[in-house]
């Protein structure tokens, strides 16, 4: 007889949480034992229900998701963590790995992927969305961010270049950036050229994508 995988769902968005619960309830191997709206409630419910897997949103009110995950694993030995997030910033992924998460999925994944992640981590395997896994190294030593991700290219930029990059990513024109930074348009152009050379990028679109991934601006 197959053992049911007890799951705790944690997300402050009721519609998403309840929809996911309905989908997962159709899987005969998965049993959603409780739903929490934030990290504090997640800790209480995890201690009470002792789930095998906790599926948790990264961005919630109350105690930080990563702190909640650490506490849950300390209080409920063997509990596995699956993080769901709209964001794939390296700093989020790094925090997830540090607190022992075995899966990190983006919220544009279908519900079937969440079910697959739950089944995987329940038997000690990892599961990552493709955009996350592309920045990871998985070997006999475990799972970690690649050296390229750990030593972010952002560190190559000067503080003024990072400031300019933030404005570029927000869609401001060179004139607008120059006014905000009290620089000439030519200097802003020089900053842009320098950033593209250092980051090996070719246009504002690539710079914007990079800024979003590094968490300088939200998408």
C-alpha positions as CSV (number, residue, x, y, z in Angstrom):
1,X,0.0,0.0,0.0
2,X,1.4,3.4,-1.0
3,X,2.0,5.8,1.9
4,X,0.1,9.1,1.5
5,X,2.4,12.2,1.3
6,X,1.1,14.7,3.8
7,X,1.4,18.2,2.5
8,X,1.1,21.6,4.1
9,X,0.4,24.5,1.7
10,X,1.5,28.0,2.6
11,X,0.5,31.1,0.6
12,X,-1.1,34.3,1.5
13,X,-3.1,34.4,-1.8
14,X,-6.2,32.4,-1.0
15,X,-7.2,31.8,-4.6
16,X,-3.8,30.3,-5.6
17,X,-3.6,28.3,-2.4
18,X,-7.1,26.8,-2.7
19,X,-6.8,26.1,-6.4
20,X,-3.5,24.3,-5.8
21,X,-5.1,22.3,-3.0
22,X,-8.0,21.2,-5.2
23,X,-5.6,20.1,-7.9
24,X,-3.3,18.2,-5.5
25,X,-6.3,16.5,-3.8
26,X,-6.9,14.7,-7.1
27,X,-3.6,13.0,-6.8
28,X,-4.0,9.7,-4.9
29,X,-0.5,9.9,-3.5
30,X,-0.9,13.3,-2.0
31,X,-3.0,14.5,1.0
32,X,-3.2,18.2,1.8
33,X,-3.5,18.2,5.6
34,X,-3.6,21.9,6.2
35,X,-3.3,25.4,4.6
36,X,-1.5,28.4,6.1
37,X,-1.6,32.1,5.1
38,X,1.8,33.1,6.4
39,X,5.1,31.8,8.0
40,X,3.9,32.0,11.6
41,X,0.8,29.9,10.9
42,X,2.9,27.5,8.8
43,X,5.1,26.8,11.8
44,X,2.1,26.1,14.1
45,X,0.3,23.9,11.6
46,X,3.5,22.0,10.7
47,X,4.1,21.2,14.4
48,X,0.5,20.1,14.7
49,X,0.2,18.0,11.5
50,X,3.8,16.9,10.9
51,X,3.6,17.1,7.1
52,X,6.1,15.2,4.9
53,X,6.3,18.2,2.5
54,X,5.7,21.9,3.0
55,X,4.9,23.9,-0.2
56,X,5.7,27.5,0.6
57,X,5.5,30.8,-1.1
58,X,8.7,32.9,-0.8
59,X,7.0,36.3,-0.4
60,X,4.5,36.3,2.5
61,X,3.7,38.5,5.5
62,X,4.9,37.6,8.9
63,X,8.0,35.7,9.6
64,X,10.2,35.3,6.5
65,X,9.6,32.2,4.5
66,X,13.2,31.1,4.8
67,X,13.2,31.5,8.6
68,X,9.9,29.7,8.8
69,X,11.3,26.8,6.7
70,X,14.3,26.5,9.0
71,X,12.1,26.4,12.1
72,X,9.8,23.9,10.6
73,X,12.6,21.5,9.7
74,X,14.0,21.9,13.2
75,X,10.7,21.2,14.8
76,X,9.5,18.6,12.3
77,X,12.4,16.3,11.5
78,X,12.2,14.9,8.0
79,X,9.9,17.6,6.6
80,X,10.9,18.6,3.1
81,X,10.5,22.1,1.7
82,X,9.3,23.1,-1.7
83,X,9.4,26.8,-2.5
84,X,7.1,28.5,-4.9
85,X,7.9,32.0,-6.2
86,X,7.3,34.5,-8.9
87,X,10.9,35.5,-8.6
88,X,14.1,33.7,-9.4
89,X,16.7,36.1,-8.0
90,X,20.0,34.4,-7.1
91,X,19.6,35.8,-3.6
92,X,16.3,34.0,-3.2
93,X,17.6,30.8,-4.5
94,X,20.7,31.0,-2.3
95,X,18.5,31.6,0.8
96,X,16.3,28.6,-0.2
97,X,19.2,26.3,-0.5
98,X,20.8,27.5,2.7
99,X,17.6,26.6,4.7
100,X,17.6,23.1,3.2
101,X,15.0,23.4,0.4
102,X,15.0,20.5,-2.0
103,X,12.8,22.2,-4.7
104,X,12.3,25.7,-6.0
105,X,9.6,26.3,-8.6
106,X,8.4,29.4,-10.4
107,X,4.7,30.2,-10.2
108,X,4.3,29.9,-14.0
109,X,4.8,26.1,-13.7
110,X,1.6,24.0,-14.1
111,X,0.1,22.4,-11.0
112,X,1.4,19.0,-12.3
113,X,4.9,20.3,-11.8
114,X,4.1,21.1,-8.1
115,X,2.8,17.5,-7.7
116,X,5.9,16.1,-9.3
117,X,8.1,18.2,-7.0
118,X,6.2,17.0,-4.0
119,X,6.7,13.3,-5.0
120,X,10.3,13.9,-5.8
121,X,11.3,15.5,-2.5
122,X,9.2,13.0,-0.5
123,X,11.7,10.3,-1.6
124,X,14.8,12.5,-1.2
125,X,15.2,13.9,-4.7
126,X,15.4,17.5,-5.8
127,X,13.2,19.4,-8.2
128,X,13.8,22.8,-9.8
129,X,12.2,24.8,-12.5
130,X,14.4,25.0,-15.6
131,X,15.2,28.7,-15.1
132,X,16.5,27.9,-11.6
133,X,18.3,24.7,-12.4
134,X,20.3,26.5,-15.1
135,X,22.1,28.4,-12.4
136,X,22.7,25.4,-10.1
137,X,25.4,22.8,-9.7
138,X,24.0,19.4,-8.6
139,X,26.7,16.8,-7.8
140,X,27.8,14.4,-5.1
141,X,28.4,17.4,-2.8
142,X,24.7,18.4,-3.0
143,X,23.0,21.4,-4.6
144,X,24.5,24.9,-4.9
145,X,24.6,28.0,-7.0
146,X,27.2,27.9,-9.7
147,X,30.3,29.9,-9.1
148,X,29.2,32.3,-11.8
149,X,26.0,33.0,-9.9
150,X,27.7,33.2,-6.5
151,X,30.2,35.7,-7.7
152,X,27.6,37.8,-9.5
153,X,28.5,40.0,-12.4
154,X,26.8,42.8,-10.5
155,X,30.0,43.0,-8.4
156,X,31.9,44.2,-11.5
157,X,29.8,47.4,-11.6
158,X,30.6,50.6,-9.7
159,X,27.9,52.1,-7.4
160,X,27.1,54.8,-10.0
161,X,26.8,52.2,-12.7
162,X,24.4,50.1,-10.5
163,X,22.4,53.2,-9.9
164,X,22.2,53.9,-13.7
165,X,21.4,50.3,-14.3
166,X,18.4,50.5,-12.0
167,X,17.1,53.5,-13.9
168,X,17.7,51.8,-17.3
169,X,15.7,48.8,-16.0
170,X,12.8,51.1,-15.0
171,X,12.6,52.3,-18.6
172,X,13.9,55.8,-18.1
173,X,15.4,57.7,-21.0
174,X,19.0,58.8,-21.0
175,X,17.9,62.4,-20.4
176,X,15.7,61.4,-17.4
177,X,18.6,59.3,-16.0
178,X,21.0,62.2,-16.5
179,X,18.7,64.6,-14.6
180,X,18.2,62.2,-11.7
181,X,21.9,61.5,-11.4
182,X,22.9,65.1,-12.0
183,X,25.1,64.0,-14.9
184,X,25.4,64.9,-18.5
185,X,23.7,62.7,-21.1
186,X,27.2,61.8,-22.5
187,X,28.2,60.5,-19.1
188,X,25.1,58.4,-18.8
189,X,25.9,57.0,-22.3
190,X,29.4,56.2,-21.1
191,X,28.0,54.4,-18.0
192,X,25.7,52.4,-20.3
193,X,28.6,51.4,-22.6
194,X,30.8,50.5,-19.7
195,X,28.0,48.3,-18.2
196,X,27.4,46.5,-21.4
197,X,31.1,45.9,-21.9
198,X,31.6,44.5,-18.3
199,X,28.5,42.4,-18.5
200,X,29.0,41.3,-22.1
201,X,25.6,42.5,-23.1
202,X,24.5,44.4,-26.2
203,X,21.4,46.5,-25.5
204,X,19.0,47.9,-22.9
205,X,16.8,44.8,-23.0
206,X,19.6,42.6,-21.8
207,X,20.5,45.1,-19.1
208,X,16.9,45.2,-17.9
209,X,16.6,41.4,-17.7
210,X,19.9,41.3,-15.8
211,X,18.7,44.0,-13.3
212,X,15.4,42.1,-12.7
213,X,17.3,38.8,-12.1
214,X,19.6,40.5,-9.7
215,X,16.7,41.9,-7.8
216,X,17.4,45.6,-8.5
217,X,13.9,46.1,-9.8
218,X,10.8,43.9,-9.8
219,X,9.4,42.7,-13.1
